[in-house]
Amino acid sequence: MRSMLLVMALAATSVASAQKTADPKPFANTITPDDLKKHLYIVAGPAMEGRETATEGQRKAAAYIESQFKALGLQPGNKGNFQLGFPIYQDSIAKAAIDVNGRSFAIFNDFMISQNMAHTSTIFCNEVVFAGAGISDSSRNDFKDVAGKIVLVMQTPPPSPPTGGVSSARNRSRFGPFSVIESAQKNGAAAILIVQSNFPRRGGMPLGKGPAYLDGFQNMVYPNAYFVSEDIAKAVMGNEFDVAKEAVKTGNVQPKTYTAEVKLEFRKDRIELASSNVVGFLEGTDKKEEFVFITAHYDHLGKRGDSVIYYGADDDGSGTVSVLELAEAFVKAKAAGKGPRRSIVFMTVSGEEKGLWGSEFYSDHPLYPLNKTTVDLNIDMIGRTDPKRKEGDSTNYVYVVGDDKLSSDLRPISEAMNKKYTKLELDYKYNAPKDPERIYYRSDHYNFARKGVPIIFYFNGTHNDYHRPSDTPDKINYNLMAKRAQLVFYTAWEMANRNDMLKRDIPLTEQ
C-alpha cells in the first residue's frame, strides 16, 4: 500500500512538473489573424442580423458557436448541453388611462407609467391624499394615513448638501422617484401620482411592446406609479394646487385629503422570451475541480428595419471569435499531452448590450462553484484601436482593466506573461478609481467580480464606429487582435497551471 501511494505521488508530481515546464508558444501560435478573420466574417456577417438578444440572429450566432465548440471536441458545459438558457420578459401594454372627475387624460400627453414595475390594475377611488414631497425617513414621514389611498406627490430637486453633510448621491436618492414609490408601498398606498412638469412628452413609444428586461419575478409588488402632469394635479386639487406647490418648495407642507373621482387603469400582458449563453468545457488534470473562465459576449444591437444591420464586428465579435481560437489552442495542447491542470470553461454570453444579462444570470445560477473559479478573463472589443489614445504605440497596446481589484496576484502574473511573450503596452487608463466612463462596471467580468472572482477585462477602447452599423469586419486589425488574444492565452495558461488559486485579498468596493 505504501509503495503504491509513493508511485501515485510521483506520477502526480511528474504530471505537474511536465505541465509547468511545457512550452505554450506552439499553441499560442495557432491563434492566427487568418483564423480570427474567417470566424469574424461569419459571426459579424449579414446572416447573423446583428445578433440582438432574444432574436433569430442571436440564436443563429449561438448555434454557430456551439458547432465550433463541438467540432473542437469540447464537452458541453451545462449538464450535457452547450447552451445555458435564461428567460427574458417583455410587457405588451394594452391600455393606460387616467380619468379625474369624468375628464380623460392621455398617456404621453398627460402622464407616463413605470411599466416594468407596474401590474394590471383598475382602481376607482373618490379620495386622493396629497403627501407633499413624498419624503419618508427618520426626520419626517409625508405618507401618514395613506393606507389604501391614491397618493399625490410633488417632487422637488434635492437641496445642496451642507459642507460635511451627506453626499450628493445619497441626498438625491432620498428625493428620487424610486424612494418615493418604496415609501408609498411601505405605508400601504394603493397607487401613487408623482407630479412632473415636462409634459407633453415627445417621442413616447405607442402602446404595445415595451423594452425587454431580465427580472420577471420581483421580490416586492409596488403600487402602480404614474408620472403625471400639473394639469392632472390641478384636476385633483383645484385652486389649491399653486399654494401646495409653493409649500413643497418652502418645506411647509400640510398633508391633505382631496375629494375627487379618480379612475386609474393599466393593463398589460407579460411575454416570456428566451436567450442563452454558450458554454464549452475542457477538463483539467490534477486540479480539474478548479476552474478558469474565458468569456466574451456574442450579442450586439441587431437591426433596424429590413436593411440597417449593426454588425458588431469589434463589439464584441472580436471577443467571441477570440474565445473560439483560445479554445482551439487549449484543445491542441491537451491533445499533445500538455493540457491544463485546472478545467477551463469557455463561455460566450448574450444580453450584455441590454445590461449584462447573460453574465448576471450565470453568476446568480453558476454551473461551477464560484469559490473554485480562480479567474475570469473577459474579452470585449480587442480588434480596433482607440483614436483618442495619444501616448504610446497605438499599434501595440491593450487596455487592461480590473487586474488590481480583487487579487494582489493578478497584475504581477499578467505583466510577467506579457513581458515574456507578447510585449504589448498594457494601458491602465480605465483602471482609475474615478474613471468617468466607469468601464470596469460595463462588461461581463463585473458579474464575476461582484461575486468575489478575480477578473481581467481586455479592451481596445471605443472608436467612431462604436455602436454603429459601420462596425464591420473589414475594419479590424487582425494582426493586433491575434496578439491581444495570445496575451489572454498565455495569462490563462499560467492561471490554469500554477500551483495555487489566485488569492482573494482585496475587497470589492463600489465606486
LINDATA-V169778 format. One record per pair of residues at least 4 apart in sequence whose ideal C-beta (glycine too) atoms are under 8 Angstrom apart, sorted by the first residue. I is the first residue (numbers start at 1). J is the second residue. Records with the same first field share a line. If there is no record, write none. Layout:
I: J ; J
This chain:
1: 5
2: 6
3: 7
4: 8
5: 9
6: 10
7: 11
8: 12
9: 13
10: 14
11: 15
12: 16 ; 286
13: 17
14: 18
15: 19 ; 285 ; 286 ; 341
16: 20 ; 286 ; 341 ; 499
17: 21
18: 22 ; 337 ; 338
19: 285 ; 338 ; 339 ; 340 ; 341 ; 497
20: 497
22: 333 ; 338 ; 497
24: 28 ; 333 ; 421 ; 489 ; 490 ; 493
25: 29 ; 421
26: 30
27: 329 ; 330 ; 332 ; 333 ; 336 ; 338 ; 489 ; 493
28: 329 ; 421 ; 486 ; 489 ; 490 ; 493
29: 486
30: 35 ; 325 ; 328 ; 329 ; 332
31: 35 ; 36 ; 322 ; 325 ; 326 ; 328 ; 329 ; 482 ; 485 ; 486 ; 489
32: 36 ; 325 ; 482
33: 37 ; 478 ; 479 ; 481 ; 482
34: 38 ; 478
35: 39 ; 325 ; 328
36: 40 ; 318 ; 321 ; 322 ; 325 ; 478 ; 481 ; 482 ; 485
37: 41 ; 473 ; 476 ; 478
38: 42
39: 43 ; 68 ; 320 ; 321 ; 324 ; 325
40: 44 ; 313 ; 317 ; 318 ; 321 ; 383 ; 473 ; 476
41: 45 ; 473
42: 47 ; 48 ; 64
43: 48 ; 51 ; 61 ; 64 ; 65 ; 298 ; 317 ; 320 ; 321
44: 48 ; 311 ; 312 ; 313 ; 317 ; 471 ; 472 ; 473
45: 311 ; 473
46: 309 ; 311
47: 60
48: 57 ; 60 ; 61 ; 64
49: 55 ; 56 ; 57 ; 60 ; 302 ; 303 ; 309
50: 57 ; 300 ; 301 ; 302 ; 303 ; 309 ; 310 ; 311 ; 312
51: 55 ; 57 ; 58 ; 60 ; 61 ; 298 ; 299 ; 300 ; 302 ; 312 ; 350
52: 57 ; 58 ; 299 ; 300 ; 301 ; 302 ; 303 ; 310 ; 353
53: 58 ; 88 ; 212 ; 275 ; 299 ; 350 ; 351 ; 353 ; 354 ; 357 ; 358
54: 58 ; 88 ; 212 ; 273 ; 274 ; 275 ; 350
55: 59 ; 302
56: 60
57: 61 ; 302 ; 303
58: 62 ; 275 ; 298 ; 299 ; 350
59: 63 ; 276
60: 64
61: 65 ; 298 ; 299 ; 320
62: 66 ; 83 ; 276 ; 278 ; 298 ; 348 ; 350
63: 67
64: 68
65: 69 ; 278 ; 298 ; 320 ; 324 ; 348
66: 70 ; 82 ; 83 ; 278
67: 71
68: 72 ; 324 ; 327
69: 74 ; 76 ; 82 ; 278 ; 280 ; 324 ; 327 ; 346
70: 74 ; 82
72: 280 ; 327 ; 328 ; 331
73: 331
74: 280 ; 281 ; 282 ; 327 ; 331 ; 346
75: 280 ; 281 ; 282 ; 283
76: 80 ; 81 ; 82 ; 279 ; 280 ; 281
77: 82 ; 84 ; 279 ; 280 ; 281 ; 345 ; 346 ; 347 ; 367
78: 82 ; 83 ; 84 ; 279 ; 367
79: 367
82: 278 ; 279 ; 280
83: 276 ; 277 ; 278 ; 279
84: 276 ; 277 ; 278 ; 279 ; 361 ; 362 ; 367
85: 274 ; 275 ; 276
86: 214 ; 274 ; 275 ; 276 ; 277 ; 351 ; 357 ; 358 ; 361 ; 365
87: 216 ; 272 ; 273 ; 274
88: 212 ; 213 ; 214 ; 272 ; 273 ; 274 ; 275 ; 351 ; 357
89: 212 ; 213 ; 214 ; 215 ; 216 ; 270 ; 271 ; 272 ; 273
90: 209 ; 210 ; 211 ; 212 ; 213 ; 270 ; 271 ; 273
91: 115 ; 116 ; 209 ; 210 ; 268 ; 269 ; 270 ; 271
92: 208 ; 209 ; 210 ; 268 ; 269 ; 270 ; 271
93: 115 ; 207 ; 208 ; 209 ; 210 ; 266 ; 267 ; 268
94: 207 ; 267 ; 268 ; 269
95: 207 ; 265 ; 266 ; 267
96: 107 ; 111 ; 113 ; 115 ; 207 ; 265 ; 266 ; 267
97: 104 ; 105 ; 107 ; 263 ; 264 ; 265 ; 266
98: 104 ; 105 ; 110 ; 111 ; 226 ; 228 ; 232 ; 262 ; 263 ; 264 ; 265
99: 103 ; 104 ; 105 ; 261 ; 262 ; 263
100: 105 ; 232 ; 235 ; 236 ; 260 ; 261 ; 262 ; 263
101: 235 ; 260 ; 261
102: 261
103: 235
105: 109 ; 110 ; 111 ; 228 ; 229 ; 231 ; 232 ; 235
106: 110 ; 111
107: 111 ; 112 ; 113 ; 204 ; 207
108: 112 ; 200 ; 201 ; 204
109: 199 ; 200 ; 201 ; 229
110: 199 ; 200 ; 228 ; 229 ; 231 ; 232
111: 199 ; 226 ; 227 ; 228 ; 229 ; 232
112: 201 ; 204 ; 226 ; 227
113: 118 ; 224 ; 225 ; 226 ; 227 ; 266
114: 118 ; 177 ; 181 ; 224 ; 225 ; 227
115: 210 ; 268
116: 210 ; 211 ; 213
117: 181 ; 218 ; 222 ; 224 ; 225
118: 224 ; 225 ; 266 ; 268
119: 221 ; 224 ; 266 ; 268
120: 266 ; 267 ; 268
121: 191 ; 224 ; 264 ; 265 ; 266
122: 263 ; 264 ; 265 ; 266 ; 267
123: 150 ; 190 ; 191 ; 262 ; 263 ; 264 ; 265
124: 261 ; 262 ; 263
125: 149 ; 150 ; 190 ; 261 ; 262 ; 264
126: 259 ; 260 ; 261 ; 262
127: 149 ; 150 ; 257 ; 258 ; 259 ; 260
128: 149 ; 150 ; 151 ; 152 ; 193 ; 236 ; 257 ; 258 ; 260 ; 262
129: 145 ; 146 ; 149 ; 150 ; 151 ; 152 ; 189 ; 255 ; 256 ; 257 ; 258
130: 151 ; 152 ; 153 ; 237 ; 244 ; 255 ; 256 ; 257 ; 258
131: 142 ; 143 ; 146 ; 151 ; 152 ; 153 ; 184 ; 255
132: 142 ; 153 ; 154 ; 247 ; 248 ; 253 ; 255
133: 142 ; 153 ; 154 ; 155 ; 156 ; 175 ; 248 ; 253
134: 142 ; 143 ; 151 ; 153 ; 154 ; 155 ; 179 ; 180 ; 183 ; 184 ; 192 ; 194
135: 140 ; 141 ; 142 ; 174 ; 175 ; 183
136: 140 ; 141 ; 142 ; 143 ; 183 ; 186 ; 187
137: 141 ; 174
141: 183 ; 187
142: 153 ; 183 ; 253 ; 255
143: 151 ; 183 ; 184 ; 186 ; 187 ; 189
144: 187 ; 255
145: 149 ; 255 ; 257
146: 151 ; 184 ; 187 ; 188 ; 189
147: 187 ; 188 ; 189
148: 188 ; 189 ; 190
149: 189 ; 190 ; 257
150: 189 ; 190 ; 191 ; 192 ; 193 ; 262 ; 264
151: 184 ; 189 ; 191 ; 192 ; 193
152: 192 ; 193 ; 195 ; 233 ; 236 ; 237 ; 258
153: 180 ; 184 ; 192 ; 193 ; 194 ; 195
154: 195 ; 233 ; 244 ; 245 ; 248
155: 175 ; 177 ; 180 ; 194 ; 195 ; 196
156: 175 ; 248 ; 249
157: 175
158: 168 ; 171 ; 172 ; 174 ; 175
159: 171
160: 168
161: 165 ; 166 ; 167 ; 168 ; 171
165: 171
166: 170 ; 171
167: 171
168: 172
169: 173
170: 174
171: 175
172: 176
173: 179
174: 179
175: 179 ; 180
176: 180
177: 181 ; 194 ; 225 ; 227
178: 182
179: 183
180: 184 ; 192 ; 194 ; 225
181: 185 ; 192 ; 222 ; 223 ; 225
182: 186 ; 222
183: 187
184: 189 ; 192 ; 222 ; 223 ; 225
185: 189 ; 220 ; 222 ; 223
189: 223
190: 223
191: 223 ; 224 ; 225 ; 226 ; 264
192: 223 ; 224 ; 225 ; 226
193: 226 ; 228 ; 232 ; 233 ; 236
194: 225 ; 226 ; 227 ; 228
195: 228 ; 229 ; 230 ; 232 ; 233
196: 227 ; 228 ; 229
197: 229 ; 230
199: 228 ; 229 ; 230 ; 231
200: 229
205: 210
209: 271
212: 273 ; 354
214: 351 ; 354 ; 355 ; 357 ; 360 ; 361
216: 270 ; 272
218: 222
224: 264 ; 266
226: 264
228: 232 ; 233
229: 233
230: 234 ; 241
231: 235
232: 236
233: 237 ; 241
234: 238 ; 241
235: 260
236: 258 ; 260 ; 262
237: 241 ; 244 ; 258
238: 258
240: 244 ; 256 ; 258
241: 245
242: 246
243: 247
244: 248 ; 253 ; 256
245: 249
246: 250
247: 251 ; 252 ; 253 ; 254
248: 253
275: 299 ; 350 ; 351 ; 357 ; 358
276: 350 ; 358
277: 347 ; 348 ; 349 ; 350 ; 358 ; 359 ; 361 ; 362
278: 298 ; 347 ; 348
279: 345 ; 346 ; 347 ; 367
280: 327 ; 345 ; 346 ; 347
281: 343 ; 344 ; 345 ; 346
282: 327 ; 330 ; 331 ; 334 ; 339 ; 340 ; 343 ; 344 ; 345 ; 346
283: 288 ; 343
284: 288 ; 290 ; 339 ; 340 ; 341 ; 342 ; 343 ; 344 ; 496
285: 339 ; 340 ; 341
286: 341
287: 341 ; 342 ; 343
288: 341 ; 342 ; 343
289: 343 ; 372
290: 342 ; 343 ; 372 ; 373 ; 374 ; 501
291: 342 ; 343 ; 344 ; 345 ; 368 ; 369 ; 372 ; 373 ; 374
292: 340 ; 342 ; 343 ; 344 ; 345 ; 373 ; 374 ; 375 ; 377 ; 492 ; 495 ; 496
293: 344 ; 345 ; 347 ; 373 ; 375 ; 376 ; 377 ; 448 ; 453
294: 323 ; 326 ; 327 ; 344 ; 345 ; 346 ; 347 ; 376 ; 377 ; 379 ; 488 ; 492
295: 323 ; 347 ; 348 ; 349 ; 359 ; 376 ; 377 ; 378 ; 379 ; 444 ; 445 ; 448
296: 316 ; 319 ; 320 ; 322 ; 323 ; 348 ; 349 ; 378 ; 379 ; 380 ; 444
297: 316 ; 319 ; 320 ; 348 ; 349 ; 350 ; 351 ; 352 ; 353 ; 358 ; 359 ; 380 ; 443 ; 444
298: 316 ; 317 ; 320 ; 348 ; 349 ; 350
299: 312 ; 349 ; 350 ; 351 ; 352 ; 353 ; 354 ; 358
300: 310 ; 311 ; 312 ; 315 ; 316 ; 317 ; 353
301: 310 ; 312 ; 353 ; 467
302: 309 ; 310
303: 307 ; 308 ; 309 ; 310
304: 308 ; 310
308: 469
309: 469
310: 467 ; 468 ; 469 ; 471
311: 317 ; 469 ; 471 ; 472 ; 473
312: 316 ; 317 ; 471
313: 317 ; 318 ; 383 ; 471 ; 472 ; 473 ; 475 ; 476
314: 318 ; 381 ; 382 ; 383 ; 384 ; 460 ; 463 ; 465 ; 466 ; 471 ; 475 ; 476
315: 380 ; 381 ; 466 ; 467 ; 471
316: 320 ; 352 ; 379 ; 380 ; 381
317: 321 ; 383 ; 473
318: 322 ; 379 ; 381 ; 382 ; 383 ; 384 ; 476 ; 481
319: 323 ; 378 ; 379 ; 380 ; 381 ; 382 ; 458
320: 324 ; 348
321: 325
322: 326 ; 379 ; 382 ; 481 ; 484 ; 485 ; 488
323: 327 ; 346 ; 347 ; 348 ; 379
324: 328
325: 329 ; 485
326: 330 ; 346 ; 485 ; 488 ; 489 ; 492
327: 331 ; 344 ; 346
328: 332
329: 333 ; 489
330: 334 ; 339 ; 340 ; 344 ; 489 ; 492 ; 496
331: 335
332: 336
333: 338 ; 339 ; 340
334: 338 ; 339 ; 340
335: 339
340: 344 ; 493 ; 496 ; 497
341: 496 ; 497
342: 374 ; 495 ; 496 ; 497
343: 368
344: 492 ; 496
345: 367 ; 368
347: 362
349: 358 ; 359 ; 362 ; 444
350: 357 ; 358
351: 355 ; 356 ; 357 ; 358 ; 359 ; 360 ; 361
352: 356 ; 357 ; 358 ; 359 ; 380 ; 443 ; 444
355: 360
356: 360 ; 443 ; 444 ; 446 ; 447
357: 361
358: 362 ; 444
359: 363 ; 444 ; 445 ; 446 ; 447 ; 448
360: 364 ; 447
361: 365
362: 366 ; 367 ; 447
363: 370 ; 447 ; 448 ; 450 ; 451
366: 370 ; 373
368: 372 ; 373
369: 373
370: 448 ; 451 ; 452 ; 453
371: 452
372: 501
373: 448 ; 453
374: 453 ; 454 ; 495 ; 501 ; 502
375: 407 ; 410 ; 453 ; 454 ; 455 ; 456 ; 492 ; 495 ; 502
376: 445 ; 448 ; 449 ; 453 ; 454 ; 455 ; 456
377: 455 ; 456 ; 458 ; 488 ; 491 ; 492 ; 495
378: 443 ; 444 ; 445 ; 448 ; 455 ; 456 ; 457 ; 458
379: 458 ; 485 ; 488
380: 443 ; 444 ; 457 ; 458 ; 459
381: 459 ; 460 ; 461 ; 462
382: 398 ; 458 ; 459 ; 460 ; 481 ; 484 ; 485
383: 460 ; 476 ; 477 ; 478 ; 480 ; 481
384: 460 ; 461 ; 463 ; 465 ; 475 ; 476 ; 477
385: 389 ; 394 ; 395 ; 397 ; 460 ; 461 ; 463 ; 477 ; 480
386: 394 ; 399 ; 460 ; 461 ; 462 ; 463
387: 463 ; 464
388: 461 ; 462
389: 394 ; 397 ; 427 ; 429 ; 461
392: 397 ; 425 ; 427
393: 397 ; 425
395: 477 ; 480
396: 423 ; 424 ; 425 ; 480 ; 483
397: 424 ; 425 ; 426 ; 427
398: 424 ; 425 ; 426 ; 427 ; 458 ; 459 ; 460 ; 484 ; 487
399: 427 ; 428 ; 429 ; 430 ; 439 ; 458 ; 459 ; 460 ; 461
400: 414 ; 426 ; 427 ; 428 ; 431 ; 456 ; 457 ; 458
401: 428 ; 430 ; 431 ; 439 ; 440 ; 445 ; 456 ; 457 ; 458 ; 459
402: 406 ; 431 ; 440 ; 445 ; 449 ; 455 ; 456 ; 457
403: 410 ; 411 ; 414 ; 431 ; 455 ; 456
404: 408 ; 410 ; 411 ; 431 ; 506
405: 440 ; 449 ; 454 ; 455 ; 506 ; 508
406: 410 ; 449 ; 452 ; 453 ; 454 ; 455 ; 504 ; 506 ; 508
407: 454 ; 502 ; 503 ; 504 ; 505 ; 506
408: 412 ; 503 ; 505 ; 506
409: 413 ; 454 ; 502 ; 503
410: 414 ; 454 ; 456 ; 502
411: 415
412: 416
413: 417 ; 491 ; 494 ; 495 ; 498
414: 418 ; 426 ; 456 ; 491
415: 419 ; 426
416: 420 ; 494
417: 421 ; 422 ; 487 ; 490 ; 491 ; 493 ; 494
418: 422 ; 423 ; 424 ; 426 ; 487 ; 490
419: 423
420: 490
421: 486 ; 487 ; 490
422: 483 ; 484 ; 486 ; 487 ; 490
424: 483 ; 484 ; 487
428: 432
429: 435
430: 435 ; 437 ; 439 ; 440 ; 459 ; 461
431: 435 ; 440
433: 511
434: 511
435: 439 ; 440
437: 442
438: 442 ; 511
439: 443 ; 457 ; 459
440: 446 ; 457 ; 511
441: 446
442: 446
443: 457 ; 459
444: 448
445: 449 ; 455 ; 456 ; 457
446: 450 ; 455
447: 451
448: 453 ; 455
449: 453 ; 454 ; 455 ; 508
450: 508
452: 504 ; 508
454: 502 ; 504
456: 491
458: 484 ; 487 ; 488
460: 484
462: 466
464: 468 ; 470
465: 470 ; 471 ; 472 ; 475
466: 471
467: 471
470: 475
471: 475
476: 481
477: 481
478: 482
479: 483
480: 484
481: 485
482: 486
483: 487
484: 488
485: 489
486: 490
487: 491
488: 492
489: 493
490: 494
491: 495
492: 496
493: 497
494: 498
495: 502
